[in-house]
């Protein structure tokens, strides 16, 4: 690894270590469950949380570097038990730069029911472009989870999938975007649960979902002077 690549990997390890703090901040994980990973741009490498390490103990140095087959390239700890799933997503979806997994309570309750979250909220239309889909049951440790994620999310506007009886997996152009999707998924799941507990939620027309999603993805937020790209407000 040359000096420039080593510097970029070190920076990304620091970013991923810090982003795990967002999972605890928003109450998306318990104990050592959950993980964040990021693709190293331009390289067949990713960085990911080590297995079973307390969130308070995560630093740039503890984050593990793996190739996209899940083999450890650098780092003293064993990588997450979900490494093979993350690696499969990166191999199959070159546009994905970040993957997040949580067992957040409300979203995972929908996963336990084997039920997608219908699009009853404008915020869900904005962020997910429709329902948050349900994925298949898959055992932990191999790449079956990754295969399920890719099968469900390929061609789907949602950056989140509820893996049946397991939890939430989200993808994004980078790790921060994937973390945001995980936060918003739990927010939507909670509100949808409360709405259904009160009665039958009102549907949103498909054309309105399309319009809301387009506005949020292409108009919402601050824009640079050239108007060629969008960066989101927090």
C-alpha positions in Angstrom: 0.0 0.0 0.0 1.6 3.3 -1.1 1.7 6.3 1.1 -1.2 8.1 -0.6 -3.5 5.1 -0.4 -2.4 4.4 3.2 -3.4 8.0 4.1 -6.8 7.7 2.4 -7.5 4.4 4.1 -6.5 5.9 7.5 -8.9 8.8 6.9 -11.7 6.4 6.0 -11.1 4.2 9.0 -11.4 7.3 11.2 -14.7 8.3 9.5 -16.2 4.9 9.9 -15.2 4.7 13.5 -16.9 8.1 14.1 -20.0 7.1 12.2 -20.6 4.2 14.6 -21.3 6.9 17.2 -24.4 7.9 15.2 -25.8 4.4 15.6 -25.6 4.7 19.4 -26.7 8.4 19.3 -30.0 7.5 17.5 -30.5 4.3 19.5 -30.2 1.9 16.6 -28.0 -0.7 18.2 -27.6 -2.6 21.5 -24.3 -3.7 23.1 -21.9 -4.6 20.2 -24.5 -5.4 17.5 -24.6 -3.6 14.2 -21.9 -2.3 11.9 -20.8 0.3 9.4 -18.5 -0.3 6.4 -17.2 1.8 3.6 -15.7 1.1 0.2 -12.2 2.5 -0.4 -12.8 4.6 -3.6 -11.0 3.2 -6.6 -9.8 0.1 -4.7 -11.1 -3.4 -4.2 -11.0 -2.7 -0.5 -13.4 -1.9 2.3 -13.1 -0.9 6.0 -15.5 -2.4 8.6 -16.1 -2.6 12.3 -14.3 -5.4 14.2 -16.5 -8.2 15.6 -17.8 -7.9 19.1 -16.0 -4.7 20.0 -17.7 -2.1 22.2 -18.7 1.0 20.4 -16.9 3.1 23.0 -13.7 1.4 22.1 -13.8 1.9 18.4 -11.0 4.0 17.0 -9.5 4.4 13.5 -6.9 1.8 14.5 -9.5 -0.8 15.5 -11.4 -0.6 12.2 -10.4 -3.5 10.0 -9.4 -3.3 6.3 -10.6 -6.1 4.0 -10.6 -6.9 0.4 -13.9 -7.4 -1.4 -13.8 -11.1 -0.8 -13.8 -10.4 3.0 -10.1 -11.3 3.6 -8.3 -9.1 6.2 -5.7 -6.8 4.6 -4.9 -4.7 7.7 -6.0 -4.7 11.3 -5.4 -6.8 14.4 -9.0 -7.8 15.1 -11.4 -10.1 13.3 -13.8 -8.3 11.1 -17.6 -8.2 11.7 -19.5 -11.4 11.3 -21.4 -9.6 8.5 -18.2 -8.9 6.5 -19.1 -11.4 3.7 -22.5 -9.8 3.3 -21.0 -6.3 3.0 -18.3 -7.6 0.6 -20.9 -9.2 -1.7 -22.9 -5.9 -1.9 -19.7 -4.0 -2.9 -18.8 -6.6 -5.5 -22.3 -6.6 -7.0 -23.2 -2.9 -6.7 -20.3 -0.8 -7.7 -22.3 2.4 -7.1 -22.5 1.6 -3.4 -19.9 3.3 -1.2 -21.3 2.4 2.3 -23.3 -0.3 4.0 -24.9 -0.3 7.5 -26.6 -3.0 9.5 -28.7 -2.4 12.6 -31.2 -4.2 14.7 -33.2 -1.0 15.5 -36.3 -1.9 17.4 -39.3 -0.8 15.3 -37.8 -1.6 11.9 -36.7 -5.0 13.1 -40.2 -5.7 14.5 -41.5 -5.2 10.9 -38.7 -7.6 9.8 -39.8 -10.2 12.4 -43.3 -10.0 10.9 -41.8 -10.5 7.4 -43.6 -7.4 6.3 -42.5 -4.4 4.2 -43.3 -0.9 5.5 -45.9 0.6 3.2 -45.4 4.2 2.1 -47.8 6.2 4.3 -45.6 9.2 4.9 -44.2 12.0 2.8 -40.8 11.7 4.5 -40.7 8.0 3.5 -41.6 8.9 -0.1 -38.8 11.5 0.0 -36.1 9.2 1.3 -37.1 5.7 0.1 -39.3 6.4 -2.9 -42.0 4.0 -1.8 -42.2 1.0 0.6 -39.2 -0.2 2.5 -39.0 -3.7 1.2 -38.7 -7.0 3.0 -35.8 -9.4 2.2 -35.5 -13.1 2.5 -34.3 -15.0 5.6 -30.6 -15.8 5.5 -28.1 -17.2 8.0 -25.3 -15.0 9.3 -21.7 -15.6 8.4 -21.7 -16.2 4.7 -22.7 -14.1 1.7 -26.4 -15.2 1.6 -27.4 -12.0 3.4 -25.5 -10.0 0.8 -27.2 -11.9 -2.0 -30.6 -11.1 -0.5 -29.8 -7.4 -0.1 -28.6 -7.2 -3.7 -31.6 -9.1 -5.1 -34.1 -6.9 -3.3 -32.5 -3.5 -3.7 -31.2 -3.8 -7.3 -33.5 -1.6 -9.3 -35.4 -0.5 -6.2 -35.4 3.2 -5.1 -35.2 2.3 -1.4 -31.7 2.3 0.2 -33.0 0.1 3.0 -34.1 -3.5 3.2 -35.6 -5.3 6.2 -34.0 -8.8 6.2 -36.6 -11.2 7.5 -36.2 -12.1 11.2 -32.9 -10.3 11.3 -32.8 -6.5 10.9 -32.0 -3.5 8.7 -29.4 -3.2 6.0 -28.9 0.1 4.2 -26.7 1.2 1.4 -25.5 4.6 0.2 -23.1 6.4 -2.0 -20.9 6.6 1.0 -21.0 5.4 4.6 -22.6 8.6 5.9 -25.5 8.3 3.4 -26.0 4.7 4.5 -26.1 5.7 8.2 -28.6 8.4 7.4 -30.8 5.8 5.6 -30.6 3.6 8.7 -31.7 6.5 11.0 -34.6 7.4 8.7 -35.7 3.8 8.3 -36.1 3.5 12.1 -38.0 6.8 12.2 -40.4 5.7 9.5 -40.9 2.3 11.0 -41.8 3.8 14.4 -44.3 6.3 13.0 -45.8 3.6 10.7 -46.3 1.3 13.7 -48.0 4.1 15.7 -50.2 5.0 12.8 -51.4 1.4 12.3 -52.0 1.0 16.0 -54.4 3.9 15.7 -56.3 2.6 12.8 -55.9 2.2 9.0 -53.3 4.6 7.7 -54.2 6.7 4.7 -52.3 5.7 1.5 -50.4 8.1 -0.7 -51.1 8.0 -4.5 -48.2 6.5 -6.5 -47.9 9.6 -8.6 -47.5 11.7 -5.5 -44.9 9.4 -4.1 -43.0 9.8 -7.4 -43.2 13.6 -7.3 -42.1 13.7 -3.6 -39.1 11.5 -4.3 -38.1 13.4 -7.3 -38.3 16.7 -5.5 -36.3 15.5 -2.5 -33.6 13.8 -4.6 -33.2 16.6 -7.1 -34.3 19.9 -5.5 -34.2 19.7 -1.7 -31.2 21.1 0.1 -28.4 23.5 -0.7 -26.9 23.7 -4.1 -23.5 25.0 -5.3 -23.6 28.0 -7.6 -23.2 25.9 -10.7 -26.3 23.9 -9.9 -24.6 20.7 -11.0 -24.8 18.8 -7.7 -26.7 18.8 -4.5 -25.5 18.4 -1.0 -28.0 17.6 1.7 -28.7 19.5 4.9 -28.4 17.6 8.1 
